Amino acid sequence: MDSKLLDRFGNKYWEELEVSNFNEDNRREVWYIKLLTESATGSGDEYSLLLTDQIRVWGRTSDAAQIEAERKEYANSMKKTNNRKIISLLEELLCKPSNSAHNDKTHQIMIEAANDTLTLQSSMAIDVYPFKWQFECMPIGTATEQAIVIRDQFIRPLQSVLHTLHTAHCTAAHTQCCLLNPHSLLCDGGGV
């Protein structure tokens, strides 16, 4: 993925994705995913995703032609469904909590050690009908480049939120202290 696309992911939140790790005897794990459904051209017929286990980062981009080929392979029963609806279903599948209409979501990952590719197999029931999709993801650059993505798009935003919460907590604690003890030297106008 190019740096411009990675920059566009910067405004998206990471979503939790509970997966079964095929390489770890189907052990349940929480991974994180970002799905970008707006194309750089504004066509809306493209998606890109980032997936991380907080150590490595994989990604995938599919344009309109690739989505059509994927639909034929994974959801051929949806022949008359346009790409925008497919992208909407993928967003529902990957980034939204289960609800009564779309439940029984499952996600399984498999990492191919030889080339470090990751396959994410996801499915959900739409009413009683199965919807399945498979994402073939490639590592994002070198290990150093992946670490930079994790730092810039995962750790720094988390640190910013923690700093904001800490500041709010300290302000609230200071206010409470001053209300309980208005003559404290720590309070404005307190003391001598």
N, C-alpha and C positions, 0 to 999 in steps of 0.2 A: 504494500500500500504506500502511496506517496504521502509526503508530509502535509500537503494541502488537505487531503482526505482525513488524515489523523487529526489535524487542527479542527476540522468540522466536528469530529467526535468529542472535542473538548467541552462542548456545551451540553452534551448528553449525560444523563445520570447512568451509573452502573446499576443494573438490575440483578438481583440474586437469581440464580438458576440452580435448582437442586438436581443433580445428575447421579446416575449410576456409572461408576468408572469401570468399564469393561476390563481395563488393564489391572485393576485392583480387586478382582473377584466381585465385581458389581457393588463395591462399597459405595454408600451414599456420601456425596460430597457437595459442598456449596461452591459453585463457580460464579463468575460475574460476567455479564454480557452487556454490550451496548449495541443497539440496532439503529441504524440510520436509514430512514426510508425516503428521504428527500434526495434526489440526485443533484449534482452540481448544476445541471442544466435546467432543473425545475420540472423535468418531464414526469417524475413520480413513478416511472417504470424501472426502478432500480433499487437495490438494497445493498447495504454494506453492514458487516457486523465485526465486532471485536469480542473475543472470548479469552478470559484469563483465569488461571488458577492461583494468581498472585505471585507466581514465579516466572511463568512464560506467558506470551501473548500470541494468539493466532487470529487470523482475519480472513474475510471473504467478501468479495463484491460480485454481484450478479446484475448484469444489465437486462434489458427487455428480452433479448434473444435467449440468454441463458435461463431466465425465469421460465420462458415458454418451454425450453427443453427439459428443465427440472420438473415443471408441472406435468409434462407428458410422462416422465419417468416415475414421479412420486405420487401424483394425484391425477391420473389420467381420467378418472371418472368426472373430473371438473372441467371437461373440455370447453365449455362455453363461459368459463369464468375468466374475466380479464385480469391482467397483471396487477392492477391496483387492488383488486379484491384479494388476490393471492397474497400480496404484500401485507394487507390488513390482517389476513389470517395468520401470517407468519409473526406479525407483531403481537397478536393475541396469544399465539402459541409460546413465544419466547419471553415476552415482557409483561404480561398481565397475569394477575393471580387467577386461579381457577374460579369459575362461577357455575351456576346451574346449567347454562346452555353449552358451555365449553369446559367440560371437566375431564378428569382422568388423564391429565397431562403426564407424559413420561419423557425423560431425556436420558440418553445414554451416550457416553463419550468413549472413543477408542483412539488411542494414539499409536500410530505406526512408527515404531522405533527406527526403522531404516532411513526414513526421510523426514521424520518428525512432523508428519501431517496429522491433523486431528479430524476425526469424523464425529459429528454430532448428529445423532438420530433422534428426532423428536416426533411425538404424536399426541393427538388429543381427539376426544370425541366431540363432534358437532351434532348435538342431539344424540342420535344413535349411530351416526355415520363416522367412520374413522377418517382422520386427516393426518397424513404422515409426510415428513419432509426430512431430507438428509442434507447436511451442510459439510462440504469438504473444505477444510480450512488449512491455510499454510501459515508457518511461523512469520511473524512480522519482523523482518530484518534479522540482525545479529542479536546475540544475547545482550549486548550493551544497549542496542536500540530498543529492545523489549524492556529492559530495566528503566530506560528513560520514559517510555510510555507509561509504565506502572507508576513511576515517580510523579510524572506530570499530570496524569489523568486519574490516579487513584489516591496516592499518598498525600500530595499537596492539597487537593480539595478536602480530604478528610482532616488534615491538619488545620486548614482554614476554618472548617466547621467547629472543630474542637476548640480553637482559639476563641471564636465568637461565643460559644457556650460558656467557656471559662470566664471570659470578660463579663458576660451577663450575670453569671453566678457570683462573681466577686462584687459587682455593682450591687446586686440584690443583698448580698451578705453585709456589705458596708452600710447600705440603707437601713437594713434591719438593726444593725448594731447601733446606729445613730438614733433610731427611734426608741430603742430600749435604754440607751444611755446617752442622752443628748449633750451632756457636758464632757464627753470623752475628747481627749486631745486629737483623736482621729477624725472627729466630725468638724465640719465647717462651723466656725463661730464658737467652738467648744473651748474649754480650758479657761485661762485667766482672762 
